[in-house]
Amino acid sequence: MLDNVDPFIGTAATDLPRAQGLAATWWWPKPQVGNTHPGATSPLGMVSACAYSGAYPTGYGRYAKNTEGVPEEMFPRLQASGFTHFQQSGTGAIRKYYSYVRVTPMVQPLDDLGQSWPLEDERAEPGYYAANLDTGVRCEITVGEKVAVHRYTFPDQDSARVVVDLSCGGLAIDLGRTVPLRAQAESMGHGRAQGTVVMEGVPLSVHIEVDSPDWRQMLWYDRRLIPGGTRLDFDSIRHTTLRPFGMIFMGPARAGQSVEVRLGFSLRGCDQARENLERECGGGFEAVRARTRARWQDHLSRVEVDGGSPQRRTVFGTALYHSLIKPCVADDESPMWPTSGPYAFDICTMWDIYKTQLPLLSAIVPDRYGDLLESLIRVCEEEGNFPIGYRMARGADRFFRQASALAHTALADAHALRRPGIDWAWALVHMVDDMRRLYGEDFFEHGVVHPITHTLDLAYAHHCTAQVARALGDHRLAADLERRAGHWVNAFDPATGLLRDSEFYEGGKWNYSFRLLHDMAARIALAGGDEVFVDRLDRFFGYGADPVKQPGRCPPPEEMAAGYALNRFEGLNNEPDMEAPWAYHYAGRPDRTAEVVHAALTWQFGTGRGGLPGNDDSGGLSSWYVWASLGLFPVAGQNLFLVNAPAFERAALHVDGGEFVIETSGHRATQRYVQSATLNGKPLDATHLTAAAVHQGGRLHLRLGPEPSTWGHRSRPPSVSDQKGKR
C-alpha cells in the first residue's frame, strides 16, 4: 500500500468527473474540498510538518475559511513563509488552529521574515515532504513520532539563515491567530537552542539542534537581533503586546550545501523535548526518514487488496494513509496530569470518526486504539466529561451542540472484544456519570431533548453502557439503562416516520433520520414497515429523481435553501449521511445498499488534489472509503459488521487473530450484487457478522452477480427488540 499513497489527494477544491446515474441526484452542501495537507507525518504520531501559507485549515494551500460550496482562494498560487508543525488533517471549522514553530530558510535579511515565496516542485510520500522556494532553497522535511528534521540546500550565499519563529501560531484568517500566553527562549551555543511557548494553556517545548558548526546563532525579537543575548522571557503576552521572537542560525553556504535542523518536541518541558530528539534523531535526516517510512510500511500493510485499477488502488491506499494520521497518541506527554501513560489529542472530531475510523483503528492498530480509550477515560476523570472533540489545548473542546456521549460506542465495542488494559469497572463509572451532564440532564428527566439528534445520541449511549454493565454483572444498572435506551422512540414522529422538527447541525431531519439505531426493527415498524421505510430511503437517495446542480463558489442563500429542501442524500460530503446506505440492510434490501455504495465509490472519490468530495474530517471520510471498498461496514457500539459487495477482488485485514480475508468470485465492474456467501466455508445467509468474527480472523467468500438476488432478504441484522424475552 505504501507505493499507492498520494498525500496530495484532498488538498485542493473538489475536482471529480460529473456524476452519472444515482450519484447525480445527490446534493453537496458542505465545503467541496478535502482540507488535507501533504506534509510529513508519522502513523498516529504527535508531530506533522508542512509548508505554511496561513491558509485554512491546516496552514497549507490557498483557501480561505468556508462552510459551504466551492472554497474561495486566499492566494493565487501555492506559497509558503516557512514550515510549521502540528497541522490538522481534513477538518473544517474547529474554532482554533495551530501551526506552531515556524522554521524558515532565508537568503534575505531578517526584516523579510513573514514574506511568502512561491512553492515549486512539491513532492510528498508518507513521512516526507519536499519543495523548492523560489528563493533557490530546496526544502525537505521528515518527522518521527515526536520530532521533525528539516534539510535545506542553499544556493551560493554569503549569509544564509535558518530562522525559528516561536511566536507564530494559527492561520492568516479572521480569528485564526493564536497568541502565546507566556514564553521563553534560550540560545545554548554549539548549534543548540530551546524554548517553550504556552499556547491555549498548553506548554509546548522544543529543543533544536542545527548541524552547521561554522554558523553563528542568536536570539531575535521584533525582527531585531540580540547580539550576546542568551535568553528571552515573556511572563504575560497579549494580542496587543505580541512581537515576533525566536532564534536565528546564520553563516555562509556553498551552492548545494545542506543544513540539517533537528527539532524535538514535548508537552512536558525542554528536558523531555531534548530526550525525545536524542531518542529519535540518531543518524540524522535519512535515518529518521527510513524509520518513519518503515513504520508507515508496517501500518499500511495491515490492509491488503488485490485487483482494481491503478487509480482505485491509489485512492484506497491514500484513504488508508489518511485514516492513520489522526488522532495523535503521544506516550507520557500529557501536560494535564503528571503520571505516565498515553495522551491522545486531535480527536477532531468524535462525531466524524466514531462510526468509521475508530473501528478501523480497533481492527488494525489495536494497541494504539487501547491507548486512545485509556486517554479518553483519563480525560473524563480529570476534566469531568468524555470529550466530543479534544485538541492540544487546555480543556476539552466539547462541541456539545453537535453531539453527545459518543465515546461510549468505542468503549462498548472494546469491551465486547475483551480488549485488555482497561479497568472496566472504573470505565463504567465514567460512562454512567457522563450521560447525566449537559443535555443528559434533560434526557434523564424527560426522555427527550432538543436538538433532537441528542436524544438519539443519549439513547444509544445508554444502550452501549447497558451492554458493559450487564457483562460486568450489574443487572440492576443494566436494566435501568436499557429502559432509558428505549427513549429513542421519543425522537420520531409516528405520522411521518422521520425525526421530529428541531434544530439540526449540518443537515436536516432527513439526513439524521436513517441512523443505524440499536433497535432498527422497531424503528422500521414505527415508519410503517419495510415497504414504507424502503420507499422513504429511495426518495432520500434520489431514486427516479432528476440530476441536481451542486453549489458553486459563494452560493446565495436561496440556492442553498432550495438544495436543503430536496431532503436528499448529501453523499460523502457530509458525515451525518455516512451510515445511511446500510439502513437498507435492516429492511431486507442489501441490493439497494450495493447500488448506493457502488455509486459513491465510483463518483465521489478520485485521484489528484481534488479527489475528495468534502472535508476528510480527521480521517473519518477516508475510513468510510476503506470499509466500503472492503465490503464491510462497522456498526459502532454493537459489535457488528454489515456485509456488502467489495470493490476489490480480494482483500485481507491483518487483525489480532491473524488474517480476515474477503474474497470474491465473479468480480467484475458490473457484478455489484452478492448472490451468496460463506464464512469459513459455511453458508452465510445473513448480511452481517459479529465484530469478534472479523477480529479473530477467517475467510468470507462472496459470490457476485449482475442482478439483485434474494441473499439477505430474510435474515436481518440484530435489533434489541429481537432479543426481548430471550434472556
Secondary structure, DSSP 8 states (H G I E B T S, - for coil): -GGG--TTTTSSB-------GGGGG----S-SB------EE-TT-S-EEEEE--BTTTB-SSB---SSSB--BSSSS-EESEEEE----S----S----EEEEEEESS-GGGTT--EEEEEEEEETTEEEEEETTS-EEEEEE-SSEEEEEEE--SEEEEEEEEESS--B-SSTT-B---SEEEEEEEETTEEEEEEEETTEEEEEEEEEE-TT-EEEEEETTEEETT--EEEES---TTT---EEEEEEEEE-TT-EEEEEEEEESS-HHHHHHHHHHH-TTHHHHHHHHHHHHHHHHHTTEEEE-S-HHHHHHHHHHHHHHTT-SEEEET--SS--S-SEEEE-BTTHHHHTTTHHHHHHHH-HHHHHHHHHHHHHHHHHHSS--SBB-SSSS-B--TTT----HHHHHHHHHHTT-SS--HHHHHHHHHHHTTSTHHHHHHHHS--SSTHHHHHHHHHHHHHHHHHHHTT-HHHHHHHHHHHGGGGGGEETTTTEE-S---SSS-HHHHTT---TTHHHHHHHHTSHHHHHHHHHHHHTTT--------BS--HHHHHHHHTT----GGGSGGGTTGGGHHHHTT-HHHHHHHHHHHHHHS--SSTT--SS--GGGHHHHHHHHHHHTEEEETTTTEEEE---SSSEEEEEETTEEEEEEEES--TT--EEEEEEETTEE--SSEEEHHHHHT-EEEEEEEESS--STTSSS----HHHHTT--
